[in-house]
Amino acid sequence: MAIHTDKTKVMLIGTQKRLSNISEPLNISICGTTISQSSCEKLLGVHMDETLSWNKHISTVVKKYNVKLELVKRAKPYLTPDLLLFLHNSLAKPTLEYCCSVWGSCSKDALDHLASAQKRAARIILNADFTTPSLSLFKQRTFKV
């Protein structure tokens, strides 16, 4: 298999502290073509950055999830709660679950960002008020995420 040098990128992965100590960019060339260095790239739908913080990826996932959650919200007047949950589980939930074993070790702030999106989904599906504690929503039999 031949390497497509125009599409190939190089990324140095490490901690923020160690990466800050490196002053020169990587100069890697294949067959006389210099490969460009990147700090964040998308591979199979997963955004990887040089510190593996997953912040860019989680931001993208939550944005996609919210778009799909709006579709669920628009269907709310026409569907029963069970069908609404089915729509959520088939349309929006896979967005959160894709490659979660890879980026699941992200920071607490990123996980909180995901959790707030799931809380929003529970409130939409269960027709709950914003003041309703989220723990009681997730304990309900009808909403299992």
C-alpha positions, 0 to 999 in steps of 0.5 A: 500500500502506498502512502498518500503524502498529501493526506498524511499528517504527523502529530507528536503526542505528549503532556502539555508540559513536555510539548512546551519544551519542544521548540522545533517542529518535526521535520519528517519527509517521505519520498522527498515530500515533507509531511505537515505537523498537526496538533489535532486531527480527525481519524475515523470520526474521532478528533485526537489532539496532541495531549489526548485531552479529547476536548475538541472531540467531546465538544463536537460530539455534544454539538451533534447530539444536541442537533439530534436531540432537537429532532427528538424534541420536535417529535415530542407532540406526536409520539408517546414517551416510549416511542420518544425514548426509542427515537432517542436511543436509535437517533441520538444515543449512538452519537454519544456511544461511538468510540467512547472506550477510546475517549472515555478517560477524558477530563471531569469537565468534558464528562460534565459537558456530556452529562449535562447534554444527557440531563437535557435529553432526560428532561425532554423525554420525560417532560420534566421541569428544569428544576427537577433533580436529574438523579430522579430522572435517571432512576425512572424505569422509562429512561435508561441511558 
